[in-house]
Amino acid sequence: MANTGLQVMGLVLGVAGWAFGILVCAAPWWRVSAFVGDELVVSQVLWEGLWMTCLSQWGRLQCKVYDSGLALSSSAQMCRALCVLSLLLCLLALLLSIIGLKCTRCLGDAHETKARLVQVGAALFVAAAFFFLLPVCWTAYVIIRDFYDPNVAAPLKRELGPALYLGWAVTVLMLAGGALLYLGSASPGVPALPVFGRGPKGNPPSTAESKPEKVFV
């Protein structure tokens, strides 16, 4: 029952990471305009994402999807590809984990096969977290680098958007989900810690071996 609970908890965290990952990937909140110069209008806030850009002016929000993906920089295209790859891996991990859960009847009583499927799903969750972390960290690095670069004009400077912070939380959810799924798929017959005071086969020593035999003359 404990292993089943770990699997279910890991699956819930994985689903949450996948759902919030879709939100982060689609949201235009990766970059936000920085008010560091006199040329910027305070009433206008520019939001930039992987797929669209939005302008907030006097409480009104106007968004526009990028005209061409090929016109974007190579960095933006790489971030797009890594996010999509991460979400696809996460979806595949969810499918394999659901099939391999102990509380499902997809494969009958094939416990070893189901455990292996869950372990593969856990590994895919970890890989998805890694691929999702790369574009988030790279975008944060570029924003901070350009912000402190004196050669970059003030209107072009950006700050970290809320999507980046949520992206780091998504990575933690995916990693935690994969770890719990892997722990829940471990064989319950193998002890986690060594057991002392037992015989060679895991049984307590018999009384015949612990007491010397009496010899009658």
N, C-alpha and C positions, 0 to 999 in steps of 0.2 A: 504493500500500500504506500510506503514511503517513496519508493522509486516511481510509482505512478503519479504521486503528487508532484514530485520534482519534474517529471515530464510535462505534466499539464501546466505547471507554473512556467517552465521554460517556453512552452508553446505560446502561452499568453503573452509573455514578454517579446517573443519573436513576432507575433502578430502586431503588437503595439509598435515595435520598431519598424516593421514594414509599412504600416499605415502612416506613421509620422514621417517616415522616409519619403513617401510619395508626396506628402505635404511640403516637405523641405525642398524637394526637387522641383516642384511646380511653382512654389511661391516666389514672388519678385522681391524678397526681403534679404537678399544676400549682401547687397551694398546699399548704403544710404549716404546722401550728400552730407558733407562735413561743413559746418559753418566756421571756417577759419580765415575767411577773407572778407573784404568789404564789397566784393563784386557779387556775392551771393545774396539773393533775396530771401529773407527769413520766412516769408509766407509760402515759399515753394520748397517742397521736399521731394527729391528724386530718389526713387527706389529702383534697383537693378537686380535682376535674377538671371537664371540660366536660359529662360525661354521668353521673357518679356521685361519691359521696363514700364514703370508707373510714375506719374507726376501728381503729387498732391498739392493743390493750390486753393487756399481759402475754404478748406473742408471738402473740396471736390476731388475725386480720384479718377484719373484717366490713365488707362493702361493700353499698351500697344505691343503686340507680339513682334519679335524680330523678323524683318522681311526675309532674310536669307541666313540659314545656318552656316553656309560656306563663307559669308562675309565676316563672321565672328573671328576673333583671335584663336590661335591654336590652343591657348590655355583654356578658353571657354569651351571649345569643342572637346577637349580632353575631360573637363569636368562633367560635361553632359554625358559623355560615353561611360565614364566611371560610375556615375549615379545610376544610369539605366542598367548597367551590368550588375551593380549591387542589388538593385530591386529585383532583377530577374533571378539572381542567385537566391535571394531571400524567398521569393515565391516558390522556387523549386525545393528549397529547404522546408518550407511549410508543408508542401504536398507529401514529401517523403516522411516527415515527422508525423503527420496525421495518420498515414498508412501504418507506420511502425509503432504507434502508441500501444501500450499494453491494454488500455481500456477500449480499444477498437477491435473489430472482428474482420478486418479486411483480409488478412492472411491466415485466419484460423488459429491453430495452435503452433505455428512456426515461430517460436519465441526467439530463436537465434537469428533468424532472418529479419524479424521485426526490430530486434536490438541493433543489428547492423544498419538498417535503414535509418533509425534514429541517430546513430552515431555519424552517418554520412550527412544527415540533415544538420546536426550540430556543427560539423566541420564547414558546411556551406554557410551557416550563419556567421561563423567567425570570419570566413573569407569575404562575405558580404559587408561585414563591419569594417574590414580593412579597406576594401575598395570604396566604401562610402566616406571613410575618414580622410582619404587622400585629397579629394577635391575640396572638402571643407577646410582642411589645414592649409592647402595651397592658396585658396582664395583669401584666407585670413592673413597669410604671409604677404601676399601681393598688396593687400590693402594697407597693412602696417608699413611695408617698405615704401610705398608711394606717398603715404601720409607724412613720413619724416624726410622725404626726399626734397631738398630745396629746389631742384630743377623742375618739379612737377607744379604746374600752375594751381593756384588755390581753388578755382572752380572745378578742377579735375580730381581733387582729393576726395576720398570716400572714407567712411567709417564702417565698422563691423555691424552688419544687420542682424536682426533677431533670428533669422534662419540659420545662421552659422552656430549660434549657441544651441538651438534646437537640434542641429545636425550632430553636435557632439553628444547630446543626450541620446539621440537615435543610435549612435555607435555603441554607447554603453548598454542600451536595451538589447541590441543584437548580440553583443558579447555575453551578457548575462543569460540570455535565452539559450544560446549555444552551450554554455557551460552547464546549465541546469539540465538540458536535454542529455548531454553526454553523461553526467553523473547519474541521471535517472535510468540510463540504459545499461549501467554496469550490472554484472551478474551478482545476484544477492548471495550466492554460495561462497564467494571469495571474501574472506575477512579483510577489512581495511587496515587493521593493525595486527601484528604478530601476537599469537596466543601462546602463553607459557604454561608449563605444568601439564602438558598433554602428551599422549603417545605419538608414535610416528604417523598414525592415520587420523589424528585429530581427536581420538578418544582418550578418556582418562586412563591412567595406568591401572591394570587389573590388580586385584589383591594377591593373586598368585605370584605376580612379578615383584610386588612390593614386600611380601613377607617370605622369609626363608622356610623351606619345607622341613618338617619335623621327621626325623628318622627314628623308628622304634626298633629296638634290638630284641 
